[in-house]
Amino acid sequence: MQDMYLAAAEPLLRQETGLQEAKDQSRIIKVFGPGESQVEDLLGEILDRQQDYGIALLAQEGEVTIKISVDDPDPEKVRQRLDQLCNSIVDALGPNVIGTGEDTLPGVVAKLLLKKGMSLAAVESCSGGLLSKMITDLPGSSKYFWGSVVSYSNQAKQDLVGVKGNTLQDYGAVSRETAVEMAVGIKNLSGVDIALSITGIAGPDGGSDEKPVGLVYIGLAYKDTIEVKEMRFVSDRIGIRTLAAKSALDLVRRYLLAEEGAK
């Protein structure tokens, strides 16, 4: 039904309603990091001054999609105005912008890794291999992705990536210290340029006052740098796992962009 609609019905509807050129009158910008309300605050006057243009925001799975539309019979004026608006939005949102149009977060990370000739590996606990799935859904991902280890149990964390028993006993599987040792362990095992680790509590059970459901630690080992981000997600089990995997990919994206900008 979708194929039939896109191939036959939609073109007729566009022609009938005068929206044949609608795609040329709008642009899409994708954002990851800030929530919808934060994006609204960052855009400020760009949202407040909508006159010859319209802006719509859609939040989904940690991403905010911004659609910018301009209505003018002159195609050149539309193009110029869209260029101007897109530049203003990108300037306002900075590195939170992951791409435009059909760009995806895994796809953007893949392009950066290929461009720099770098490789990536991951060790996942609460995300259960979801980050690996996001990357390997892309064709040709073996060029830059070594693979991942799903170390769900404490024993697997010790046996597969070398997390110390004392670390697990003293700090717990969901901790900054464990995320560090997981990231270092998978980096040493794989020999890649960048290594990620994800450990957290996806729920609905297993949380506590000290470590609630949604607490996730994401580790990144790159060159001589080891960084761990503490994240607190509010969602169901699937949502927390998805946000954890996407946040880990976004951490790689930001590191690579920062390195690129420093040169």
Salt bridges, closest charged atoms under 4 A:
GLU10 OE2 - ARG14 NE 3.56
GLU45 OE1 - ARG49 NH2 3.17
ASP52 OD2 - ARG81 NE 2.79
GLU61 OE1 - LYS246 NZ 3.55
GLU63 OE2 - LYS246 NZ 3.01
GLU76 OE2 - ARG79 NH2 2.44
ASP83 OD1 - ARG27 NH1 2.96
ASP83 OD2 - ARG79 NH1 2.99
ASP103 OD1 - LYS111 NZ 3.82
ASP137 OD2 - LYS133 NZ 2.79
GLU181 OE2 - LYS164 NZ 3.91
GLU230 OE1 - ARG176 NH2 3.94
GLU230 OE2 - ARG232 NE 3.11
ASP250 OD1 - ARG253 NE 2.77
ASP250 OD2 - ARG254 NE 2.63
GLU259 OE2 - LYS223 NZ 2.94
GLU260 OE2 - LYS115 NZ 2.80
GLU260 OE2 - LYS116 NZ 3.74
